[in-house]
Amino acid sequence: MLIVHRQHCCSVLSVLCRISKLIKLSVLKLTKLSKLIVPSRLSMLIMLRLSMLIMLSILFMPSGLSILIVLRGSRRRAALRRVVRETDHRHRRELQTAVSTTTGLTSALANTAAGRIVLASGTYNLSAELSITRSVILEAAAGATVILNAQASSSSPRRVLYINPGPSGIVQLIGLNITGGYIDFGGGVFVGGGTVSIVNSQIYSNTAPN
């Protein structure tokens, strides 16, 4: 099995057609010689010819595609099966991170690889606002059992959440109780941009004096 990865997508059909024709011709010619050549030598010649054709295909292959080539052989024939598939790095499996402390929550928000942050039940007392500047899902592990408490006051002002994932960013808050914020403009949650979805959550006992 040979796996080849390249970058940048281009048309590949014409190259694959030419390679297919060359391989078919090679196999036919070598098969005709099978009566004159011992089986082991014939197999070696077939594999050698196919290897050379594959190397040529790699050199002239348009980029942007992942190509999986599977070779199967017998004494009198060789078959080649091609599977061409586009590589798309945008659709990666999101990383889920479980947290149970305020420090762990802050670290998870800073980790851009964490697409979903699952919070254990309990109260998370904050000494600074939580800043979300990317797409992420912030979710309670069980129901609405997570409390984010800013513990703010007029002498120690801060909000609970500042959210701005950018124009195309999406943030989801699920099963959270957001409380204890005290600051101008959005004591509980301040949304500076993007799309924010708040599900099965409560925002209460927050103060925005102005």
FIVEX-348014 format. One line per 4 residues: number of its first residue (from 1); their letters; for each residue x negated, y, z negated of N, C-alpha, C, O. Coordinates in steps of 0.1 Angstrom, whole numbers, always signed. Layout:
NUM	a	X:Y:Z:X:Y:Z:X:Y:Z:X:Y:Z | ... .
***
This chain:
1	mliv	-8:-12:+0:+0:+0:+0:-9:+12:+0:-18:+13:-8 | -5:+22:+9:-13:+34:+10:-4:+46:+8:+6:+47:+15 | -7:+55:-1:+1:+66:-4:-7:+79:-1:-18:+80:-6 | -1:+88:+8:-8:+100:+12:+0:+112:+8:+12:+112:+12 .
5	hrqh	-6:+122:+1:+2:+134:-2:-5:+146:+5:-17:+147:+4 | +3:+154:+11:-2:+167:+17:+7:+178:+14:+18:+176:+8 | +3:+191:+17:+11:+202:+13:+17:+208:+26:+14:+204:+37 | +27:+218:+25:+33:+226:+36:+40:+217:+47:+34:+209:+53 .
9	ccsv	+53:+219:+48:+61:+210:+57:+60:+215:+71:+61:+226:+74 | +58:+205:+81:+58:+207:+95:+66:+196:+102:+69:+186:+95 | +68:+197:+115:+74:+186:+122:+65:+174:+123:+53:+175:+126 | +70:+162:+120:+62:+150:+120:+67:+139:+129:+60:+129:+131 .
13	lsvl	+79:+141:+135:+85:+131:+143:+76:+127:+155:+75:+115:+158 | +71:+137:+162:+64:+134:+174:+51:+126:+171:+47:+116:+178 | +44:+129:+160:+32:+122:+156:+35:+108:+152:+28:+99:+156 | +46:+106:+145:+50:+92:+141:+54:+84:+153:+51:+72:+153 .
17	cris	+60:+90:+163:+64:+82:+175:+51:+77:+182:+51:+66:+187 | +42:+86:+184:+29:+82:+190:+22:+71:+183:+17:+62:+189 | +22:+73:+170:+15:+62:+162:+22:+49:+163:+16:+39:+164 | +35:+49:+163:+43:+37:+164:+40:+30:+177:+39:+18:+178 .
21	klik	+40:+38:+188:+37:+32:+201:+23:+26:+202:+21:+15:+207 | +13:+33:+196:+0:+28:+196:-1:+15:+188:-8:+5:+192 | +5:+14:+177:+5:+2:+169:+12:-10:+176:+7:-21:+175 | +23:-7:+182:+30:-18:+189:+21:-23:+200:+20:-36:+202 .
25	lsvl	+15:-14:+208:+6:-19:+219:-6:-27:+213:-10:-37:+219 | -11:-22:+202:-23:-29:+196:-19:-43:+191:-26:-53:+194 | -7:-44:+185:-3:-57:+180:+0:-67:+192:-3:-79:+191 | +7:-62:+203:+9:-70:+214:-3:-76:+220:-4:-87:+224 .
29	kltk	-13:-67:+222:-26:-71:+228:-33:-81:+219:-38:-91:+224 | -33:-79:+206:-40:-88:+198:-32:-102:+197:-38:-112:+195 | -19:-101:+198:-11:-113:+197:-14:-122:+209:-15:-134:+208 | -16:-116:+221:-19:-124:+233:-33:-131:+232:-35:-141:+238 .
33	lskl	-41:-125:+223:-54:-131:+222:-55:-142:+211:-65:-148:+208 | -43:-144:+204:-43:-153:+193:-46:-167:+196:-51:-175:+188 | -44:-171:+209:-47:-185:+213:-62:-187:+214:-67:-198:+214 | -69:-176:+216:-84:-177:+218:-92:-174:+206:-104:-176:+206 .
37	ivps	-85:-168:+196:-93:-164:+184:-87:-171:+172:-75:-173:+171 | -95:-176:+163:-91:-183:+151:-82:-173:+143:-84:-161:+143 | -72:-179:+135:-63:-170:+128:-69:-160:+119:-65:-149:+118 | -79:-164:+111:-85:-155:+102:-92:-143:+109:-90:-132:+104 .
41	rlsm	-98:-145:+120:-104:-134:+127:-93:-125:+133:-95:-113:+134 | -83:-131:+138:-72:-123:+144:-66:-114:+133:-63:-102:+136 | -64:-119:+121:-58:-111:+110:-67:-99:+107:-63:-88:+105 | -80:-102:+107:-90:-92:+104:-90:-81:+115:-91:-69:+112 .
45	liml	-89:-85:+128:-88:-75:+138:-75:-67:+138:-76:-55:+140 | -64:-73:+135:-52:-66:+133:-53:-55:+122:-49:-44:+124 | -58:-59:+111:-59:-50:+100:-68:-39:+102:-66:-28:+98 | -79:-42:+109:-89:-32:+113:-83:-22:+122:-85:-10:+120 .
49	rlsm	-76:-27:+133:-70:-17:+142:-59:-9:+135:-58:+3:+138 | -51:-14:+127:-41:-7:+120:-47:+4:+110:-42:+15:+109 | -58:+0:+104:-65:+9:+95:-70:+21:+102:-69:+32:+98 | -75:+19:+114:-80:+30:+122:-69:+39:+127:-71:+51:+126 .
53	liml	-58:+33:+130:-46:+41:+135:-41:+50:+123:-37:+61:+125 | -41:+44:+111:-36:+51:+99:-45:+63:+96:-40:+74:+93 | -58:+61:+97:-68:+71:+95:-66:+83:+105:-66:+94:+101 | -63:+79:+117:-60:+90:+127:-48:+97:+124:-47:+109:+126 .
57	silf	-37:+90:+120:-25:+96:+117:-26:+106:+105:-20:+117:+105 | -35:+103:+95:-37:+112:+84:-44:+125:+89:-41:+136:+84 | -53:+123:+98:-61:+135:+103:-52:+145:+110:-53:+157:+109 | -42:+139:+118:-33:+148:+126:-19:+149:+121:-11:+155:+127 .
61	mpsg	-17:+145:+108:-4:+145:+103:-1:+160:+98:-9:+166:+91 | +11:+165:+102:+15:+178:+97:+16:+178:+82:+20:+167:+76 | +13:+189:+75:+13:+189:+61:+27:+191:+55:+37:+193:+63 | +29:+190:+42:+41:+192:+35:+50:+180:+33:+61:+181:+28 .
65	lsil	+44:+168:+36:+52:+156:+34:+45:+146:+26:+32:+145:+26 | +52:+138:+19:+46:+126:+13:+49:+114:+21:+61:+112:+25 | +39:+106:+25:+41:+95:+34:+38:+82:+27:+27:+80:+22 | +47:+73:+27:+45:+60:+21:+44:+50:+32:+54:+48:+40 .
69	ivlr	+33:+43:+34:+31:+33:+45:+29:+20:+39:+20:+18:+30 | +37:+10:+42:+36:-3:+37:+32:-13:+49:+40:-13:+59 | +22:-20:+47:+17:-29:+57:+20:-44:+53:+17:-48:+42 | +26:-51:+63:+28:-65:+60:+23:-73:+73:+25:-69:+84 .
73	gsrr	+15:-84:+70:+9:-90:+82:+11:-105:+81:+12:-111:+70 | +10:-112:+92:+9:-127:+93:-1:-130:+104:-8:-120:+109 | -3:-142:+107:-14:-146:+117:-10:-140:+131:-20:-137:+138 | +2:-139:+134:+6:-136:+148:+13:-123:+150:+15:-118:+161 .
77	raal	+16:-116:+139:+22:-103:+140:+19:-94:+128:+15:-99:+118 | +21:-82:+130:+20:-72:+120:+31:-62:+121:+34:-57:+132 | +37:-58:+110:+48:-49:+110:+44:-37:+102:+37:-38:+92 | +49:-25:+106:+47:-13:+98:+60:-6:+95:+68:-4:+104 .
81	rrvv	+61:-3:+83:+74:+4:+79:+70:+18:+73:+60:+19:+65 | +77:+28:+78:+73:+41:+73:+85:+47:+66:+97:+46:+69 | +82:+54:+55:+92:+61:+48:+86:+75:+46:+76:+77:+40 | +93:+85:+51:+89:+99:+50:+99:+106:+41:+111:+106:+43 .
85	retd	+93:+113:+31:+102:+120:+22:+95:+134:+19:+83:+134:+17 | +103:+144:+18:+98:+157:+14:+95:+158:-1:+101:+151:-9 | +84:+165:-4:+80:+167:-18:+86:+181:-23:+83:+191:-16 | +93:+180:-33:+99:+193:-38:+96:+193:-53:+102:+186:-61 .
89	hrhr	+87:+202:-57:+83:+203:-71:+93:+211:-79:+91:+212:-92 | +103:+217:-73:+112:+225:-81:+121:+217:-89:+127:+221:-99 | +124:+204:-84:+134:+196:-91:+126:+186:-100:+127:+174:-98 | +120:+191:-110:+113:+182:-120:+123:+179:-131:+131:+187:-135 .
93	relq	+120:+168:-138:+128:+164:-149:+125:+174:-161:+113:+175:-164 | +135:+180:-166:+132:+190:-177:+127:+183:-190:+132:+172:-193 | +118:+189:-197:+113:+184:-209:+121:+188:-221:+124:+199:-223 | +125:+178:-229:+133:+180:-240:+124:+180:-253:+116:+171:-255 .
97	tavs	+126:+191:-261:+118:+192:-273:+127:+193:-285:+136:+201:-286 | +124:+185:-295:+132:+185:-308:+124:+193:-318:+112:+191:-320 | +131:+202:-325:+125:+210:-336:+133:+209:-348:+145:+207:-348 | +126:+212:-360:+133:+212:-372:+129:+223:-382:+133:+224:-393 .
101	tttg	+120:+231:-377:+115:+242:-385:+115:+255:-377:+115:+255:-364 | +114:+266:-383:+113:+279:-376:+101:+280:-368:+101:+285:-357 | +89:+276:-374:+77:+276:-366:+78:+267:-354:+73:+271:-343 | +84:+256:-355:+85:+247:-344:+94:+253:-333:+91:+251:-321 .
105	ltsa	+104:+260:-337:+113:+267:-328:+106:+278:-320:+107:+279:-308 | +98:+286:-327:+90:+296:-321:+80:+291:-311:+79:+296:-300 | +74:+280:-315:+64:+274:-306:+71:+268:-293:+66:+269:-282 | +83:+262:-295:+90:+256:-284:+94:+266:-274:+94:+264:-262 .
109	lant	+99:+278:-279:+103:+289:-270:+91:+294:-262:+92:+299:-251 | +79:+293:-268:+67:+298:-261:+62:+288:-251:+54:+291:-242 | +66:+275:-252:+62:+265:-243:+71:+265:-231:+82:+260:-231 | +65:+269:-220:+73:+271:-207:+78:+257:-202:+87:+257:-193 .
113	aagr	+71:+246:-206:+75:+233:-201:+88:+228:-208:+94:+218:-203 | +91:+233:-219:+103:+229:-227:+116:+235:-221:+119:+246:-223 | +123:+227:-213:+135:+232:-207:+147:+231:-216:+157:+238:-214 | +147:+222:-225:+158:+220:-235:+152:+219:-249:+144:+210:-251 .
117	ivla	+157:+227:-258:+152:+227:-272:+164:+223:-280:+174:+229:-281 | +162:+211:-287:+172:+206:-296:+169:+208:-310:+158:+204:-315 | +177:+215:-318:+175:+219:-331:+182:+210:-341:+194:+207:-340 | +174:+205:-351:+180:+197:-361:+189:+205:-370:+187:+217:-371 .
121	sgty	+199:+199:-376:+209:+206:-385:+201:+213:-396:+192:+208:-401 | +206:+226:-399:+200:+233:-410:+199:+248:-407:+204:+252:-397 | +193:+255:-417:+192:+270:-416:+178:+273:-412:+168:+268:-418 | +176:+282:-402:+163:+286:-397:+162:+301:-401:+168:+310:-394 .
125	nlsa	+155:+304:-412:+153:+318:-416:+142:+324:-408:+130:+319:-407 | +144:+336:-403:+135:+343:-394:+128:+354:-401:+134:+361:-409 | +115:+356:-397:+108:+368:-401:+106:+378:-390:+100:+388:-392 | +110:+373:-378:+109:+382:-366:+119:+377:-356:+124:+365:-357 .
129	elsi	+123:+385:-347:+134:+381:-337:+129:+370:-328:+117:+369:-326 | +137:+362:-324:+134:+351:-314:+136:+357:-300:+146:+362:-296 | +125:+357:-292:+125:+362:-279:+126:+351:-268:+117:+342:-268 | +136:+352:-260:+137:+342:-249:+136:+349:-236:+144:+357:-232 .
133	trsv	+125:+346:-228:+122:+353:-216:+121:+344:-204:+114:+347:-194 | +127:+333:-205:+127:+323:-194:+140:+315:-195:+147:+315:-205 | +143:+307:-185:+155:+298:-185:+152:+287:-195:+142:+280:-195 | +162:+284:-203:+161:+274:-214:+175:+271:-219:+184:+279:-219 .
137	ilea	+176:+259:-225:+188:+255:-232:+184:+254:-247:+175:+246:-250 | +191:+261:-256:+189:+261:-270:+201:+254:-276:+212:+260:-276 | +200:+242:-282:+212:+234:-285:+210:+228:-299:+199:+223:-302 | +221:+228:-307:+221:+221:-319:+222:+206:-317:+229:+201:-308 .
141	aaga	+215:+198:-325:+215:+183:-323:+229:+177:-326:+233:+167:-320 | +236:+183:-335:+249:+178:-339:+259:+189:-342:+258:+196:-352 | +269:+191:-333:+279:+201:-335:+273:+215:-337:+262:+219:-333 | +281:+223:-344:+277:+237:-348:+271:+237:-362:+276:+244:-371 .
145	tvil	+260:+230:-363:+254:+228:-376:+241:+235:-378:+233:+233:-388 | +237:+244:-369:+225:+251:-369:+227:+266:-372:+236:+272:-365 | +220:+272:-382:+222:+286:-385:+209:+293:-382:+198:+289:-388 | +209:+303:-374:+198:+312:-372:+200:+325:-379:+209:+333:-376 .
149	naqa	+192:+327:-390:+195:+338:-399:+183:+347:-399:+172:+344:-402 | +185:+360:-394:+174:+370:-393:+170:+375:-406:+159:+380:-407 | +178:+374:-416:+175:+380:-430:+171:+395:-429:+162:+399:-436 | +177:+402:-420:+173:+416:-418:+181:+426:-427:+191:+422:-433 .
153	ssss	+175:+438:-428:+182:+448:-435:+177:+462:-430:+169:+462:-420 | +182:+473:-436:+178:+486:-431:+163:+488:-433:+157:+496:-426 | +158:+482:-443:+143:+484:-446:+135:+474:-438:+123:+475:-437 | +141:+463:-433:+134:+453:-425:+143:+449:-413:+148:+438:-413 .
157	prrv	+144:+458:-404:+153:+456:-393:+148:+447:-382:+136:+447:-379 | +157:+438:-377:+154:+429:-366:+167:+423:-362:+176:+421:-370 | +167:+419:-349:+179:+411:-345:+175:+396:-345:+164:+392:-348 | +185:+388:-342:+183:+373:-342:+177:+369:-329:+166:+363:-329 .
161	lyin	+183:+373:-318:+179:+368:-305:+178:+380:-295:+187:+388:-293 | +166:+381:-288:+165:+389:-276:+164:+380:-264:+155:+372:-264 | +172:+382:-254:+173:+373:-243:+171:+381:-230:+179:+390:-227 | +161:+378:-222:+160:+384:-209:+151:+374:-200:+139:+376:-199 .
165	pgps	+158:+364:-194:+150:+354:-186:+148:+359:-171:+143:+351:-163 | +151:+372:-168:+149:+376:-155:+162:+376:-147:+171:+369:-151 | +162:+382:-135:+175:+383:-128:+181:+370:-124:+193:+368:-125 | +173:+360:-121:+178:+346:-118:+178:+336:-129:+181:+325:-127 .
169	givq	+174:+340:-141:+172:+331:-152:+186:+328:-158:+195:+336:-158 | +186:+316:-164:+198:+311:-171:+195:+306:-185:+186:+298:-187 | +202:+311:-195:+200:+307:-209:+213:+302:-214:+223:+308:-213 | +212:+290:-221:+224:+284:-227:+222:+283:-242:+212:+277:-246 .
173	ligl	+232:+288:-250:+232:+286:-264:+243:+277:-268:+255:+280:-265 | +241:+266:-274:+251:+256:-277:+251:+252:-292:+240:+247:-297 | +262:+254:-299:+263:+249:-312:+255:+257:-323:+250:+251:-332 | +254:+270:-321:+245:+278:-330:+254:+288:-337:+264:+293:-333 .
177	nitg	+250:+291:-350:+255:+302:-358:+245:+312:-359:+234:+310:-365 | +248:+324:-354:+238:+335:-353:+242:+346:-363:+253:+352:-361 | +234:+349:-372:+238:+358:-383:+226:+365:-389:+214:+362:-387 | +229:+375:-397:+218:+382:-405:+210:+392:-398:+200:+397:-403 .
181	gyid	+215:+396:-386:+207:+406:-378:+211:+421:-382:+222:+423:-386 | +201:+430:-382:+203:+444:-385:+194:+452:-377:+182:+453:-380 | +199:+458:-366:+190:+467:-358:+199:+474:-348:+211:+470:-345 | +195:+485:-343:+202:+492:-333:+204:+484:-320:+195:+477:-316 .
185	fggg	+216:+484:-315:+219:+477:-302:+217:+462:-302:+206:+457:-299 | +227:+455:-306:+226:+441:-306:+220:+435:-318:+209:+429:-317 | +227:+436:-329:+221:+430:-341:+220:+415:-341:+210:+409:-346 | +230:+408:-335:+229:+394:-334:+222:+389:-321:+212:+382:-322 .
189	vfvg	+227:+393:-310:+221:+390:-297:+220:+402:-288:+230:+409:-286 | +209:+404:-282:+207:+415:-272:+203:+408:-259:+193:+401:-258 | +211:+410:-248:+209:+404:-235:+204:+415:-226:+211:+425:-223 | +191:+414:-222:+185:+424:-213:+186:+421:-198:+183:+429:-190 .
193	ggtv	+190:+408:-195:+191:+404:-181:+193:+390:-180:+194:+382:-189 | +196:+385:-167:+199:+371:-165:+213:+367:-168:+222:+376:-170 | +215:+354:-169:+229:+349:-172:+228:+341:-185:+219:+333:-187 | +237:+344:-194:+237:+338:-208:+250:+331:-210:+261:+337:-208 .
197	sivn	+250:+319:-214:+262:+311:-217:+261:+307:-232:+252:+301:-236 | +272:+311:-239:+273:+308:-253:+284:+299:-256:+296:+302:-253 | +281:+286:-260:+292:+276:-261:+292:+271:-275:+282:+268:-282 | +305:+269:-281:+307:+264:-294:+298:+270:-304:+292:+263:-313 .
201	sqiy	+297:+283:-304:+288:+290:-313:+295:+302:-319:+306:+306:-315 | +289:+307:-330:+295:+319:-337:+284:+329:-339:+273:+326:-342 | +288:+342:-337:+279:+353:-340:+286:+362:-350:+297:+368:-347 | +281:+363:-362:+288:+369:-373:+278:+376:-383:+267:+372:-383 .
205	snta	+284:+385:-391:+276:+392:-401:+263:+398:-396:+253:+396:-402 | +264:+405:-384:+252:+412:-379:+256:+427:-378:+268:+430:-377 | +246:+435:-379:+249:+450:-380:+240:+457:-369:+228:+454:-368 | +247:+466:-362:+240:+475:-353:+245:+489:-356:+255:+494:-351 .
209	pn	+237:+496:-364:+241:+509:-369:+244:+519:-358:+254:+527:-360 | +237:+519:-347:+240:+529:-337:+246:+523:-325:+249:+529:-315 .
***
